[in-house]
Amino acid sequence: MFHDRRERREANRAFDHGDGVTHYRMQQKMVSIGDDYWIDNDAGEHVYKVDGKALRARRTYHLEDRQGHRVATVQSRPMRIKDSMAIEDGEGHRVAVVKKALISPLRNRWTIKQEDGDELSVEGNVVDHEYTIERDGYKIAEVSKKWFRIRDTYGVNIGPGADHPTVLAATVAIDSMAHPGD
């Protein structure tokens, strides 16, 4: 147990120092249905486009690469009691479900259940865009607005080995559910 804790602490420290981490810049205000925006890398280059659609009263966002190929779709699941959004890959296969658990008096609880069996936890303040996404206590992504002086902008840092389109789609889903009226 002690060895696992030290290993996890060292891995998270390496993540915090940027070892193998990719940086993205996102818009704070979620797209209105019908609007698009770009997700940029730290060099300011467009990497992915988020395209908001209204399909049968569902909130739907397509994540496309620079060439216009769909790499992920985020779609609300309105018939569910718990607020949740499904994430599909570019071929339409479900890869994850982002769920907001019932609100507890202390904090909101969020999970990302991946179809491959891994469940990711979301730790921190989702509403203010200051949170981490973790797998078994290891950071795989961090979201923060502290890195930017630009209003309505936040960053997403994704560690090595994580599926970037799925993590970015999860942040779009979380943003959409945390700020439904924006």
C-alpha positions as CSV (number, residue, x, y, z in Angstrom):
1,M,0.0,0.0,0.0
2,F,2.8,2.4,0.9
3,H,4.6,1.7,-2.3
4,D,1.4,2.4,-4.3
5,R,0.8,5.7,-2.6
6,R,4.4,6.8,-3.3
7,E,4.2,5.7,-6.9
8,R,0.9,7.5,-7.4
9,R,2.4,10.7,-5.8
10,E,5.5,10.5,-8.0
11,A,3.3,10.0,-11.1
12,N,1.0,12.9,-10.2
13,R,4.1,15.1,-9.5
14,A,5.4,14.2,-13.0
15,F,2.0,15.1,-14.5
16,D,2.1,18.5,-12.6
17,H,5.5,19.2,-14.1
18,G,4.2,18.6,-17.6
19,D,6.1,15.3,-18.4
20,G,4.4,14.0,-21.5
21,V,1.4,16.3,-21.0
22,T,-0.5,17.9,-24.0
23,H,-2.1,21.3,-23.4
24,Y,-5.4,22.4,-25.0
25,R,-7.3,25.7,-24.8
26,M,-11.1,25.5,-24.5
27,Q,-13.9,28.1,-24.5
28,Q,-15.5,28.5,-21.1
29,K,-19.0,29.2,-22.4
30,M,-20.4,26.1,-24.1
31,V,-21.4,26.6,-27.7
32,S,-25.0,27.5,-28.3
33,I,-26.8,25.0,-30.4
34,G,-25.7,25.6,-34.0
35,D,-22.5,27.3,-33.0
36,D,-18.9,26.0,-33.5
37,Y,-15.7,26.7,-31.7
38,W,-12.1,25.4,-32.0
39,I,-10.0,23.6,-29.4
40,D,-6.5,24.9,-29.8
41,N,-3.1,23.4,-28.8
42,D,-0.6,25.5,-26.8
43,A,0.9,26.8,-30.1
44,G,-2.5,28.3,-30.9
45,E,-3.2,25.9,-33.7
46,H,-6.7,24.6,-34.2
47,V,-6.8,20.9,-33.3
48,Y,-10.4,20.0,-32.9
49,K,-13.7,21.7,-33.7
50,V,-16.8,21.4,-31.4
51,D,-20.0,21.6,-33.4
52,G,-23.3,22.0,-31.4
53,K,-26.4,20.4,-32.9
54,A,-30.1,20.2,-31.9
55,L,-31.3,16.7,-32.7
56,R,-34.7,15.5,-31.4
57,A,-34.5,17.7,-28.3
58,R,-31.1,16.3,-27.3
59,R,-28.0,18.4,-26.7
60,T,-25.5,17.0,-29.2
61,Y,-21.9,18.1,-29.8
62,H,-19.6,16.7,-32.5
63,L,-15.8,16.8,-32.0
64,E,-14.1,16.9,-35.4
65,D,-10.4,16.9,-36.3
66,R,-8.9,19.7,-38.5
67,Q,-9.8,17.7,-41.6
68,G,-13.5,17.6,-40.6
69,H,-13.5,13.9,-39.6
70,R,-15.7,13.2,-36.6
71,V,-13.6,11.8,-33.7
72,A,-16.3,11.9,-31.0
73,T,-19.9,12.7,-30.4
74,V,-21.3,13.9,-27.0
75,Q,-25.1,13.5,-26.6
76,S,-27.5,14.1,-23.7
77,R,-29.6,11.2,-22.5
78,P,-32.8,13.1,-21.6
79,M,-34.8,10.0,-20.4
80,R,-32.4,9.3,-17.6
81,I,-33.1,10.3,-14.0
82,K,-29.4,11.2,-13.4
83,D,-28.0,13.9,-15.6
84,S,-25.7,12.0,-18.0
85,M,-24.2,12.3,-21.5
86,A,-22.9,9.5,-23.7
87,I,-19.7,9.7,-25.7
88,E,-19.3,7.9,-29.0
89,D,-16.1,7.5,-31.1
90,G,-16.0,8.5,-34.7
91,E,-17.6,5.3,-35.8
92,G,-20.6,5.7,-33.5
93,H,-19.5,3.2,-30.9
94,R,-20.2,4.2,-27.3
95,V,-16.9,4.7,-25.5
96,A,-18.0,6.3,-22.2
97,V,-20.8,7.8,-20.2
98,V,-20.3,11.0,-18.2
99,K,-22.6,11.0,-15.1
100,K,-23.4,13.6,-12.6
101,A,-24.6,11.9,-9.4
102,L,-27.3,13.2,-7.3
103,I,-26.2,16.4,-5.6
104,S,-24.9,15.8,-2.1
105,P,-24.9,18.7,0.5
106,L,-21.1,18.8,0.3
107,R,-20.3,18.6,-3.4
108,N,-21.2,17.4,-6.8
109,R,-19.9,14.0,-7.7
110,W,-19.0,13.1,-11.3
111,T,-17.8,9.9,-13.0
112,I,-16.8,8.9,-16.5
113,K,-17.6,5.3,-17.0
114,Q,-15.6,4.0,-20.0
115,E,-16.9,1.0,-21.9
116,D,-13.5,-0.7,-21.5
117,G,-14.2,-1.0,-17.8
118,D,-12.1,1.8,-16.4
119,E,-14.1,4.3,-14.3
120,L,-12.6,7.8,-14.1
121,S,-13.4,10.1,-11.2
122,V,-13.7,13.9,-11.5
123,E,-12.3,15.7,-8.5
124,G,-12.5,19.4,-7.8
125,N,-14.7,22.4,-8.7
126,V,-16.5,21.6,-12.0
127,V,-18.5,24.8,-12.1
128,D,-15.4,27.0,-11.9
129,H,-13.3,24.8,-14.3
130,E,-10.8,23.7,-11.7
131,Y,-10.8,19.9,-11.5
132,T,-8.8,16.8,-12.3
133,I,-9.8,13.6,-14.0
134,E,-8.3,10.6,-12.3
135,R,-8.0,6.8,-12.8
136,D,-7.4,5.0,-9.6
137,G,-5.9,8.1,-8.0
138,Y,-3.6,8.9,-11.0
139,K,-4.2,12.2,-12.8
140,I,-4.9,11.6,-16.5
141,A,-6.2,15.2,-17.1
142,E,-6.4,18.5,-15.4
143,V,-8.8,21.4,-16.2
144,S,-8.1,25.0,-15.1
145,K,-8.8,28.5,-16.0
146,K,-5.9,29.8,-13.9
147,W,-3.5,29.3,-16.9
148,F,-5.2,31.9,-19.1
149,R,-5.9,35.6,-18.6
150,I,-8.4,35.5,-21.5
151,R,-12.0,35.7,-20.3
152,D,-14.2,32.6,-21.0
153,T,-11.2,30.4,-21.6
154,Y,-9.8,27.4,-19.7
155,G,-7.1,24.8,-20.3
156,V,-7.2,21.1,-20.4
157,N,-3.9,19.2,-19.8
158,I,-4.0,15.5,-20.8
159,G,-1.3,13.1,-19.7
160,P,0.4,10.4,-21.8
161,G,-1.6,7.3,-22.5
162,A,-5.0,9.0,-22.3
163,D,-7.4,9.0,-25.2
164,H,-7.4,12.7,-26.1
165,P,-10.7,12.9,-28.0
166,T,-12.6,11.0,-25.2
167,V,-11.1,13.2,-22.5
168,L,-11.9,16.4,-24.4
169,A,-15.4,15.1,-25.2
170,A,-15.9,14.4,-21.4
171,T,-14.9,18.0,-20.6
172,V,-17.4,19.2,-23.2
173,A,-20.1,17.0,-21.6
174,I,-19.2,18.2,-18.0
175,D,-19.2,21.8,-19.2
176,S,-22.6,21.3,-20.8
177,M,-24.1,19.7,-17.8
178,A,-22.5,22.1,-15.2
179,H,-23.6,25.2,-17.2
180,P,-26.9,24.1,-18.9
181,G,-28.2,27.7,-19.5
182,D,-24.9,29.1,-20.9
